Amino acid sequence: MGRRIFFTALGVAAAPAAQAAAGVYLGASVGLMDANIDGFDEATNAGALLGYEFFNMDIVYVSAETEFTTTVSDGDAKLSGQNGSWDIDSRAVYLAVRVGDTLFAKARYGVAWVDVSVETDGRSLSDSDSSGSWGASFGWNFSEHWGIQAGGVVVDSDVDYWSLGLGYRF
């Protein structure tokens, strides 16, 4: 009898928390930061995403998202005949529109902040910048909670992030 009351009370207490989490989603990604700069090869980045779906009508969903990426494998860089490496970390906030349920397309627009470092033969340069950021992706929600997506986003005027991601919806 005591266990029944305990688990009933636990279920009643957990219901508001589960409702509050509705619309929240998390994601992880890995991909290439492609610098459109001569002498710079791609760096490999990994990222984390947090989103909140605040509007939906039929198959159209509108969300606010924030994404963070960091370099896990530096890209090669060649500046003024000197070999070196480069890395980039990014932070961004987006307004995203997704169309579709099981199979979907998503577009997003926002602002990104990037920190770039370049090292060549004993010299180190770094810079930070912010700019408008936009991108698109296509995905497949293969269960009620899990999905995958592939996409690209412009994180800076001369850097694109091409990624594969795994997402979880609460």
GIRADA-V955582 format. One record per pair of residues at least 12 apart in sequence whose C-alpha atoms are under 8 Angstrom apart, sorted by the first residue. I is the first residue (numbers start at 0). GAP is how many residues later the second one is. If there is no record, write none. Layout:
# GIRADA-V955582
i: <I:I>
gap: <GAP:GAP>
This chain:
# GIRADA-V955582
i: <20:21:22:22:22:22:22:23:23:23:23:23:23:24:24:24:24:24:24:24:24:25:25:25:25:25:25:25:26:26:26:26:26:26:26:27:27:27:27:27:27:27:28:28:28:28:28:28:28:29:29:29:29:29:29:29:30:30:30:30:30:30:30:31:31:31:31:31:31:32:32:32:32:32:32:33:33:33:33:34:34:34:35:35:35:36:38:38:38:38:39:39:39:39:39:40:40:40:41:41:41:42:42:42:42:42:42:42:42:42:43:43:43:43:43:44:44:44:44:44:45:45:45:45:46:46:46:46:47:47:47:48:48:48:48:49:49:49:50:50:50:50:51:51:58:58:58:58:59:59:59:59:60:60:60:61:61:61:61:62:62:62:63:63:63:63:64:64:64:64:65:65:65:65:66:66:66:66:67:67:67:67:68:68:68:69:69:69:70:70:70:72:73:73:74:76:76:77:78:81:81:82:82:83:83:83:83:84:84:84:85:85:85:85:86:86:86:87:87:87:87:88:88:88:89:89:89:89:89:90:90:90:91:91:91:91:91:92:92:92:93:93:93:93:94:94:94:95:95:100:101:101:101:102:102:102:102:103:103:103:104:104:104:104:105:105:105:106:106:106:106:107:107:107:108:108:108:108:109:109:109:110:110:110:110:111:111:111:111:111:111:112:112:112:112:112:113:113:113:113:113:114:114:114:115:129:130:130:130:131:131:132:132:132:132:133:133:133:134:134:134:134:135:135:135:136:136:136:136:137:137:143:144:144:144:145:145:145:145:146:146:146:147:147:147:147:148:148:148:148:149:149:149:149:150:150>
gap: <149:148:29:30:31:146:147:26:27:28:29:145:146:25:26:27:28:142:143:144:145:22:23:24:25:141:142:143:21:22:23:138:139:140:141:18:19:20:21:137:138:139:17:18:19:134:135:136:137:14:15:16:17:133:134:135:13:14:15:130:131:132:133:12:13:128:129:130:131:12:55:126:127:128:129:125:126:127:128:123:124:125:122:123:124:121:37:38:39:40:35:36:37:38:46:34:35:36:32:33:34:28:29:30:31:32:33:43:44:45:27:28:29:30:31:24:25:26:27:28:23:24:25:26:20:21:22:23:19:20:21:16:17:18:19:15:16:17:12:13:14:15:12:13:39:40:41:42:37:38:39:40:36:37:38:33:34:35:36:32:33:34:29:30:31:32:28:29:30:31:25:26:27:28:23:24:25:26:21:22:23:24:20:21:22:18:19:20:16:17:18:14:12:13:12:41:43:42:41:38:39:37:38:34:35:36:37:33:34:35:30:31:32:33:29:30:31:26:27:28:29:25:26:27:22:23:24:25:65:21:22:23:18:19:20:21:41:17:18:19:14:15:16:17:13:14:15:12:13:40:38:39:40:35:36:37:38:34:35:36:31:32:33:34:30:31:32:27:28:29:30:26:27:28:23:24:25:26:22:23:24:19:20:21:22:18:19:20:21:43:44:15:16:17:18:42:14:15:16:41:42:12:13:14:12:26:24:25:26:23:24:20:21:22:23:19:20:21:16:17:18:19:15:16:17:12:13:14:15:12:13:25:23:24:25:20:21:22:23:19:20:21:16:17:18:19:15:16:17:18:12:13:14:15:12:13>
